[in-house]
Amino acid sequence: MKNTQLRYPNIHIVSYYTGYIVLGTALLMGIPLLTSLLMAEWAPALDFTISMCVTVIVGLVLMILGRRTHTDNLQVDWKLGFIIAALSWIMLMFLCSIPYLLSGHVKSLLDGCFDVMSGFTTTGLVMTQDLDHLSTGLNMWRHMLTFIGGQGMVVLALSFLDNHIGGAYKMYCGEGKDIKLLPNVKDTTRFIWKISMTYLLVGTLALWVCGMVIGLSPLPAFLHGLYIFESAWSTGGFAPNTQNMMYYHSFAYEIITIILFVLGSLNFGLHYAIWQGKKKEMVKNIEVQSFFVTSFLLTAFAVTKLSQSGVYTNAVASFRRVVYTVFSAHTTTGFSNVYARQFANEWGDFGILILVIAMLIGGSACSTAGGFKGLRVGIVFKGIVSDIKKILSPERSIRVQKYHHIKDYILDDATVKASALIIVCYVVLFGITTLLGTFYGYPLAESAFEAASVTGNVGLSIGVTSPAMPALLKVQYILAMYLGRLEFISVFSLFGFLIGGIKKVCAKD
């Protein structure tokens, strides 16, 4: 019997593929579940069993509701690809917060959702209480979320769930990635995971050895090494303790992590090019040029100012505190080796401004980093220079301007405008979030710092973020992390889809 035509095919498509991604993420809960069982943590094991069952059920229900997508061979267009990516993150935020809520380490579902979104977006701000006494299973889950989120939840699903997903590239782009390294998306996403897992082995081993050298016993040293690697590579900033990097009191630990989070903030396309032997990309690439120019300038300003102020008087202290913090902010990692209040008192408004700029710029496009990206900064700068040259050119000759990003691209007005528009969106979001913080009585400098941290997906805090902060401000921070990570277009597509659906329903009534 011939199938009847679907009345709302888009809803079926969105439901089916969102269920796909939810189901894939549910399977990941098996890792912290197994960890809890191995560590004889029975209560956390039960928490993850319940969470896994609920998530599997939700995923299967969504796939069943959208089953006609598969049978009718419905295709994903660009808008739906963005919608699926954005909706998946919202669904997973609630589902992945269940272990937090069951553990008793968060005060509310909102706080659990906050920490999950902070992990997914590689922000690293924390609402979890009693961080030093979390179960091994929950700690594993926290750091897995930031590691997977850095690569992308959709990227994971596309890597392992299906060989033939219609519109896969559109969903891939919906998560803020747009570089196709290999002929098809599945191979591209698998290569991204190949890169990440290779670094995981090397980075965890280095941190494991370093941990034992500084006095940790083998098992804690391994777990800390794994956790810190996952956060460093994904520029996430989570740590298994309240003191963050200060817990280790190790210059070597800081050296290893700064190498890892700088590498993690670089474009996956650049990693691929280097793996292919194209080492000149490290010099030619506009993103790399932009990153190191802005990093050098911001670091130089900060070191000079703080040296003159007598805060840090020797090179080692300047590197461990200033250089590390600036690079942590610029790569949007959020690791901290300075206490929040100490930072506010010693660095002052100038230091806060330096880090706000660094956090908003962020790392590279198609990487684990946040911010409005060095690529866009480089494109806008080249666009301004090009316009100035055109104005000053006496002959009004037509010159083709190019920029190099893995390959040569023509610098046209549309590219410059698109980059400038995204930057403006970030600045507006930053401004709104700052204003809301001041509305609730936080000082302007502190509100701006925290707003830049959530907008750029950084995770550095000056003390504003806490379980006691107003609920509306928590919601705004979640929204800022979400928008900042998915780079607006996917979220705007989702909002438009929901509003359009509501209008259709109301019109029929």
VEXMARMAR-772764 format. One line per 2 residues: number of its first residue (from 1); for each residue y, x, z of C-alpha. Coordinates in nm, 4 decimals. Last residue first. Example, Ala and Ser with C-alpha at 12.3 -4.5 7.8 and 13.67 -1.06 7.14 Angstrom:
BEGIN
2> -0.1060/1.3670/0.7140  -0.4500/1.2300/0.7800
This chain:
BEGIN
509> 2.7466/-0.7546/1.5173  2.6994/-0.5831/1.1840
507> 3.0323/-0.4002/1.2164  2.9476/-0.2875/1.5716
505> 2.6205/-0.1292/1.4585  2.7875/0.0468/1.1675
503> 3.0703/0.1733/1.3893  2.8217/0.3094/1.6441
501> 2.6387/0.5001/1.3706  2.9619/0.6493/1.2379
499> 3.0595/0.7598/1.5906  2.7207/0.9255/1.6408
497> 2.7263/1.1038/1.3036  3.0871/1.2152/1.3499
495> 3.0052/1.3580/1.6929  2.7039/1.5403/1.5479
493> 2.9049/1.6820/1.2570  3.1769/1.7992/1.4980
491> 2.9065/1.9733/1.7022  2.7649/2.1483/1.3960
489> 3.1114/2.2542/1.2776  3.2341/2.3785/1.6156
487> 3.1067/2.7372/1.6275  2.7615/2.6627/1.7698
485> 2.8222/2.9043/2.0591  3.1844/2.8176/2.1248
483> 3.1268/2.4443/2.1054  2.8416/2.4561/2.3563
481> 3.0110/2.6986/2.5950  3.3310/2.4916/2.5819
479> 3.1379/2.1671/2.6348  2.9583/2.3105/2.9386
477> 3.2918/2.4384/3.0735  3.4467/2.0953/3.0208
475> 3.1566/1.9296/3.2048  3.1943/2.1725/3.4961
473> 3.5694/2.1008/3.5018  3.4937/1.7287/3.5194
471> 3.2583/1.7888/3.8137  3.5228/1.9697/4.0179
469> 3.4254/2.3196/4.1463  3.2021/2.3417/4.4539
467> 2.8935/2.4670/4.2676  3.0982/2.7721/4.1637
465> 3.2928/2.9018/3.8639  3.6490/2.9938/3.9648
463> 3.5680/3.3348/4.1164  3.6966/3.5785/3.8558
461> 3.3896/3.5338/3.6446  3.2332/3.7246/3.3584
459> 2.9859/3.5063/3.1716  3.0744/3.5819/2.8102
457> 3.0194/3.2780/2.5897  3.3635/3.3218/2.4247
455> 3.4831/2.9762/2.5299  3.3179/3.0089/2.8725
453> 3.4691/3.3498/2.9504  3.8053/3.2727/2.7908
451> 3.8358/2.9652/3.0123  3.7418/3.1711/3.3196
449> 4.0149/3.4239/3.2470  4.2720/3.1572/3.1582
447> 4.2052/2.9650/3.4809  4.2322/3.2851/3.6837
445> 4.5629/3.3807/3.5230  4.7025/3.0279/3.5580
443> 4.6134/2.9895/3.9258  4.3546/2.7165/4.0029
441> 4.4969/2.3831/4.1154  4.2778/2.1293/3.9382
439> 4.5328/2.0884/3.6601  4.5385/2.4686/3.6244
437> 4.1693/2.4597/3.5287  4.2278/2.1734/3.2874
435> 4.5068/2.3700/3.1196  4.2817/2.6733/3.0719
433> 4.0088/2.4597/2.9117  4.2598/2.3050/2.6713
431> 4.4023/2.6471/2.5778  4.0609/2.8066/2.5218
429> 3.9566/2.5147/2.3024  4.2804/2.5535/2.1033
427> 4.2248/2.9298/2.0687  3.8655/2.8789/1.9548
425> 3.9700/2.6185/1.6976  4.2491/2.8498/1.5723
423> 3.9949/3.1284/1.5209  3.7727/2.8883/1.3262
421> 4.0678/2.7905/1.1055  4.1659/3.1551/1.0437
419> 3.8170/3.2339/0.9166  3.8177/2.9328/0.6827
417> 4.1708/3.0191/0.5632  4.0739/3.3797/0.4850
415> 3.7620/3.2723/0.2960  3.9525/3.0068/0.0986
413> 4.2298/3.2529/0.0109  3.9903/3.4922/-0.1573
411> 3.8509/3.8266/-0.0422  3.5774/3.9007/-0.2930
409> 3.2580/4.0120/-0.1210  3.0777/4.3468/-0.1290
407> 2.7420/4.3717/0.0474  2.6238/4.4028/0.4086
405> 2.9812/4.2888/0.4892  3.2183/4.4844/0.2700
403> 3.5608/4.3414/0.1875  3.7237/4.2921/-0.1496
401> 4.0690/4.2322/-0.2913  4.1025/4.1700/-0.6638
399> 4.4481/4.2744/-0.7748  4.6713/4.0772/-1.0075
397> 4.9895/4.2670/-1.0781  5.3172/4.1356/-0.9441
395> 5.4795/4.4461/-1.0894  5.7034/4.5164/-0.7960
393> 5.4234/4.4795/-0.5359  5.5862/4.4139/-0.2007
391> 5.4882/4.0469/-0.1840  5.1357/4.1120/-0.3116
389> 5.0912/4.4018/-0.0681  5.2006/4.1784/0.2208
387> 4.9523/3.9114/0.1133  4.6706/4.1699/0.1009
385> 4.7594/4.3030/0.4446  4.7490/3.9487/0.5865
383> 4.4133/3.8802/0.4178  4.2721/4.2110/0.5425
381> 4.3682/4.1136/0.8981  4.2208/3.7648/0.8540
379> 3.8956/3.9105/0.7197  3.8690/4.1729/0.9954
377> 3.9330/3.9200/1.2726  3.6821/3.6842/1.1123
375> 3.4148/3.9553/1.1047  3.4969/4.0609/1.4617
373> 3.3742/3.7274/1.5920  3.5285/3.4038/1.7266
371> 3.3557/3.4740/2.0559  2.9798/3.4844/2.1186
369> 2.7133/3.7547/2.0817  2.3431/3.7208/1.9901
367> 2.4173/3.8121/1.6309  2.4889/3.6206/1.3111
365> 2.8615/3.7020/1.3368  2.9481/4.0098/1.5389
363> 3.0909/4.0488/1.8884  3.3575/3.8724/2.0933
361> 3.7223/3.8195/1.9993  3.7802/3.5709/2.2841
359> 3.6180/3.7928/2.5446  3.8149/4.1036/2.4436
357> 4.1474/3.9179/2.4476  4.0751/3.7690/2.7910
355> 3.9575/4.1125/2.9091  4.2872/4.2790/2.8232
353> 4.4874/3.9898/2.9710  4.2979/4.0142/3.3024
351> 4.3650/4.3868/3.3137  4.7370/4.3272/3.2639
349> 4.7422/4.0492/3.5240  4.5986/4.2694/3.7985
347> 4.3137/4.5169/3.7653  4.2818/4.5955/4.1350
345> 4.3259/4.2532/4.2988  4.1475/4.0372/4.0390
343> 3.8685/4.2917/3.9924  3.8108/4.3248/4.3659
341> 3.7995/3.9455/4.3867  3.5278/3.9283/4.1231
339> 3.3270/4.2278/4.2472  3.3011/4.5091/3.9917
337> 2.9751/4.6170/3.8217  2.9591/4.3099/3.5983
335> 2.7345/4.2120/3.3115  2.9091/3.9435/3.1057
333> 2.7508/4.0123/2.7689  3.0292/3.8839/2.5426
331> 3.0191/4.2089/2.3389  3.3904/4.2447/2.4149
329> 3.3501/4.1510/2.7821  3.0649/4.3936/2.8519
327> 3.2498/4.6533/2.6453  3.5610/4.6082/2.8603
325> 3.3576/4.6121/3.1839  3.1632/4.9268/3.0958
323> 3.4729/5.1142/2.9787  3.6676/5.0200/3.2930
321> 3.4179/5.0470/3.5802  3.1569/5.3056/3.5007
319> 3.3706/5.4879/3.2441  3.6851/5.5026/3.4545
317> 3.4845/5.6046/3.7625  3.3194/5.8879/3.5689
315> 3.6495/6.0039/3.4177  3.8415/6.0310/3.7449
313> 4.1355/5.8520/3.9096  4.0393/5.4863/3.8948
311> 4.2870/5.2518/4.0665  4.5751/5.5020/4.0669
309> 4.8095/5.2699/3.8771  4.8464/5.5300/3.6017
307> 4.4673/5.5468/3.5708  4.4462/5.1671/3.5601
305> 4.7044/5.1426/3.2807  4.5602/5.4251/3.0706
303> 4.1999/5.3081/3.1080  4.2912/4.9482/3.0177
301> 4.5039/5.0386/2.7149  4.2422/5.2841/2.5849
299> 3.9609/5.0312/2.6349  4.1496/4.7601/2.4458
297> 4.2383/4.9949/2.1589  3.8913/5.1483/2.1291
295> 3.7097/4.8140/2.1453  3.9490/4.6599/1.8884
293> 3.8908/4.9474/1.6453  3.5184/4.9604/1.7203
291> 3.4630/4.5921/1.6577  3.6778/4.5694/1.3435
289> 3.5071/4.8648/1.1776  3.1646/4.7311/1.2682
287> 3.2519/4.3905/1.1272  3.4019/4.5352/0.8078
285> 3.0790/4.7226/0.7327  3.1351/5.0608/0.5659
283> 3.0605/5.2890/0.8608  2.7432/5.1425/1.0095
281> 2.6503/5.0251/0.6592  2.6142/5.3921/0.5639
279> 2.2724/5.3867/0.7322  2.1112/5.1860/0.4509
277> 1.7538/5.2927/0.5355  1.5938/4.9474/0.5201
275> 1.5920/4.9341/0.9008  1.9656/5.0007/0.8797
273> 2.0127/4.7043/0.6442  1.8031/4.4790/0.8693
271> 2.0025/4.5749/1.1782  2.3230/4.5047/0.9831
269> 2.1910/4.1640/0.8803  2.1098/4.0957/1.2440
267> 2.4826/4.1423/1.3125  2.5679/4.3654/1.6070
265> 2.6157/4.2261/1.9605  2.2594/4.3145/2.0604
263> 2.3170/4.6815/1.9776  2.6262/4.6872/2.2029
261> 2.4237/4.5008/2.4663  2.1418/4.7530/2.4593
259> 2.3539/5.0684/2.4625  2.5594/4.9305/2.7533
257> 2.2366/4.8448/2.9352  2.0917/5.1952/2.9070
255> 2.4122/5.3618/3.0270  2.4463/5.1172/3.3187
253> 2.0918/5.1833/3.4363  2.1576/5.5573/3.4123
251> 2.4728/5.5253/3.6266  2.2676/5.3511/3.8945
249> 2.3865/5.1516/4.1945  2.1160/4.8943/4.1098
247> 2.2571/4.5845/4.2835  2.6025/4.6450/4.1351
245> 2.4638/4.5320/3.8000  2.4492/4.1648/3.9141
243> 2.5198/4.1367/4.2863  2.3737/3.7850/4.3152
241> 2.0279/3.8864/4.1997  1.7867/3.8308/3.9102
239> 2.0618/3.9006/3.6528  2.2038/3.6821/3.3765
237> 2.4680/3.8448/3.1548  2.3612/3.6900/2.8247
235> 2.4441/3.9483/2.5577  2.1016/3.8667/2.4145
233> 2.0018/4.2335/2.4284  2.1503/4.2731/2.7749
231> 2.0125/3.9499/2.9234  1.6590/4.0001/2.7966
229> 1.6758/4.3686/2.8926  1.7908/4.2839/3.2452
227> 1.5026/4.0420/3.2965  1.2385/4.2767/3.1557
225> 1.3635/4.5774/3.3547  1.3880/4.3668/3.6713
223> 1.0299/4.2500/3.6186  0.9054/4.6038/3.5518
221> 1.0887/4.7546/3.8506  0.9651/4.4695/4.0721
219> 0.6065/4.5520/3.9639  0.6358/4.9327/3.9882
217> 0.8216/4.9666/4.3226  1.1993/5.0088/4.2975
215> 1.3456/5.3423/4.4115  1.6046/5.4585/4.1581
213> 1.3377/5.6366/3.9514  1.1195/5.3243/3.9496
211> 1.4047/5.1221/3.7993  1.4753/5.3887/3.5381
209> 1.1131/5.3791/3.4252  1.1237/5.0003/3.3962
207> 1.4661/5.0098/3.2271  1.3348/5.2417/2.9544
205> 1.0142/5.0396/2.9119  1.2073/4.7113/2.8949
203> 1.4361/4.8535/2.6254  1.1574/4.9905/2.4054
201> 0.9345/4.6822/2.4199  1.2228/4.4363/2.3970
199> 1.3809/4.6344/2.1112  1.0714/4.5759/1.9042
197> 1.0588/4.2108/2.0141  1.4183/4.1525/1.9017
195> 1.3760/4.3128/1.5605  1.0522/4.1241/1.4950
193> 1.2195/3.8024/1.6134  1.4945/3.8427/1.3562
191> 1.2257/3.9289/1.1007  1.0481/3.6036/1.1802
189> 1.3719/3.4121/1.1282  1.4231/3.5708/0.7867
187> 1.0608/3.5178/0.6818  1.0885/3.1502/0.7761
185> 1.4245/3.1201/0.6028  1.3026/3.2324/0.2631
183> 1.3763/3.5261/0.0319  1.4612/3.7695/0.3162
181> 1.7780/3.8531/0.5101  1.9466/3.5147/0.4700
179> 2.2672/3.5482/0.6678  2.4369/3.2272/0.7805
177> 2.3861/3.1892/1.1513  2.5905/2.9574/1.3730
175> 2.3070/2.7282/1.4777  2.3768/2.4859/1.1924
173> 2.3117/2.7701/0.9507  1.9429/2.7666/1.0487
171> 1.9322/2.3891/1.0213  2.0675/2.4163/0.6661
169> 1.8252/2.6948/0.5843  1.5317/2.4791/0.6915
167> 1.6266/2.1967/0.4558  1.2689/2.0900/0.3966
165> 1.0340/2.2558/0.6419  0.7310/2.4063/0.4730
163> 0.5569/2.6708/0.6786  0.5889/2.4999/1.0109
161> 0.6159/2.5677/1.3817  0.6500/2.9398/1.4387
159> 0.9645/3.0870/1.2932  1.1560/2.7660/1.2232
157> 1.1156/2.6632/1.5855  1.2379/2.9985/1.7150
155> 1.5378/3.0025/1.4816  1.6220/2.6508/1.5995
153> 1.6348/2.7714/1.9603  1.8487/3.0680/1.8575
151> 1.8169/3.4457/1.8795  2.0491/3.4614/2.1776
149> 1.9128/3.1314/2.3068  1.5643/3.2808/2.3193
147> 1.6784/3.5676/2.5418  1.9076/3.3441/2.7506
145> 1.6329/3.0897/2.8028  1.3718/3.3562/2.8732
143> 1.5974/3.4957/3.1454  1.6160/3.1692/3.3322
141> 1.2442/3.0908/3.2802  1.1299/3.4278/3.4176
139> 1.3536/3.3764/3.7191  1.1983/3.0334/3.7654
137> 0.8475/3.1795/3.7527  0.9279/3.4717/3.9820
135> 1.0550/3.2279/4.2427  1.4224/3.2448/4.3306
133> 1.5223/3.4171/4.6541  1.8151/3.6359/4.5471
131> 1.9752/3.3505/4.3523  2.0266/3.1402/4.6630
129> 2.2111/2.8774/4.4609  2.2013/2.8269/4.0849
127> 2.5449/2.7482/3.9429  2.5614/3.0632/3.7318
125> 2.7760/3.1924/3.4452  2.5677/3.3934/3.1983
123> 2.7175/3.2921/2.8649  2.4173/3.3525/2.6389
121> 2.4692/3.0060/2.4835  2.1190/2.8953/2.5802
119> 2.1532/3.0489/2.9285  2.4919/2.8951/3.0122
117> 2.3627/2.5684/2.8675  2.0675/2.5920/3.1059
115> 2.2898/2.6859/3.4010  2.5295/2.3950/3.3400
113> 2.2437/2.1499/3.2870  2.1071/2.2450/3.6293
111> 2.4519/2.2045/3.7852  2.4856/1.8606/3.6232
109> 2.1376/1.7631/3.7435  2.2567/1.8277/4.0964
107> 2.2689/2.0748/4.3863  2.0708/2.3469/4.2148
105> 1.8073/2.5666/4.3807  1.5835/2.2709/4.4778
103> 1.3054/2.3891/4.2468  1.2639/2.0438/4.0905
101> 1.6200/2.0515/3.9564  1.5874/2.3987/3.8078
99> 1.2495/2.3141/3.6534  1.4054/1.9975/3.4970
97> 1.6990/2.1862/3.3422  1.5004/2.2613/3.0276
95> 1.4816/1.8910/2.9432  1.8525/1.8208/2.9851
93> 1.9781/2.1214/2.7895  1.6958/2.0775/2.5402
91> 1.8259/1.7392/2.4290  2.1815/1.8699/2.3935
89> 2.0675/2.1804/2.2041  1.8532/1.9762/1.9702
87> 2.1474/1.7478/1.8927  2.3591/2.0381/1.7647
85> 2.0864/2.1882/1.5441  1.9787/1.8494/1.4089
83> 2.3392/1.7520/1.3330  2.4080/2.0757/1.1446
81> 2.1005/2.0295/0.9273  2.1917/1.6632/0.8811
79> 2.5311/1.7558/0.7379  2.3865/2.0181/0.5050
77> 2.1130/1.7943/0.3648  1.7631/1.7637/0.5100
75> 1.5045/1.6184/0.2727  1.2739/1.3184/0.3115
73> 0.9149/1.3794/0.2003  0.8152/1.0145/0.2506
71> 0.5210/1.1028/0.4782  0.7085/1.3761/0.6611
69> 1.0330/1.1929/0.7225  0.8359/0.8733/0.7800
67> 0.7259/1.0285/1.1108  1.0750/0.9937/1.2621
65> 0.9789/0.7778/1.5592  0.6556/0.9732/1.5914
63> 0.8452/1.3038/1.5962  1.0851/1.1784/1.8633
61> 0.7970/1.0487/2.0751  0.6103/1.3788/2.0374
59> 0.9105/1.5827/2.1541  0.9807/1.3548/2.4496
57> 0.6138/1.3672/2.5569  0.6023/1.7460/2.5240
55> 0.9190/1.7782/2.7331  0.7846/1.5543/3.0120
53> 0.4521/1.7410/3.0208  0.6220/2.0809/3.0265
51> 0.8551/1.9812/3.3079  0.5683/1.8475/3.5194
49> 0.3626/2.1628/3.4657  0.6707/2.3764/3.5241
47> 0.7386/2.2198/3.8627  0.3683/2.2400/3.9571
45> 0.3697/2.6128/3.8870  0.6931/2.6415/4.0872
43> 0.5118/2.4853/4.3879  0.2006/2.7008/4.3459
41> 0.3599/3.0443/4.3336  0.0369/3.2471/4.3336
39> 0.2060/3.5267/4.1325  -0.0395/3.4819/3.8454
37> 0.0058/3.1041/3.8601  0.3852/3.1331/3.8571
35> 0.3748/3.3685/3.5594  0.1421/3.1299/3.3730
33> 0.3898/2.8454/3.4268  0.6791/3.0762/3.3344
31> 0.5015/3.1432/2.9998  0.3704/2.7891/2.9414
29> 0.7262/2.6623/2.9410  0.7486/2.8115/2.5929
27> 0.5307/2.5304/2.4575  0.8028/2.2835/2.5476
25> 1.0452/2.4751/2.3242  0.8290/2.4060/2.0215
23> 0.8050/2.0375/2.1102  1.1818/2.0099/2.1415
21> 1.2302/2.1795/1.8024  0.9880/1.9455/1.6279
19> 1.1305/1.6440/1.8072  1.4733/1.7350/1.6708
17> 1.3087/1.7606/1.3308  1.1616/1.4115/1.3419
15> 1.4551/1.2342/1.5089  1.7164/1.3770/1.2725
13> 1.5111/1.2872/0.9659  1.4329/0.9361/1.0914
11> 1.7974/0.8738/1.1767  1.8990/0.9899/0.8296
9> 1.6526/0.7508/0.6654  1.8162/0.4378/0.8137
7> 1.6795/0.1371/0.6256  1.3676/0.3118/0.5022
5> 1.2149/0.1797/0.1820  0.8810/0.0116/0.2241
3> 0.5727/0.2253/0.1829  0.3380/0.1348/-0.0966
1> 0.0000/0.0000/0.0000
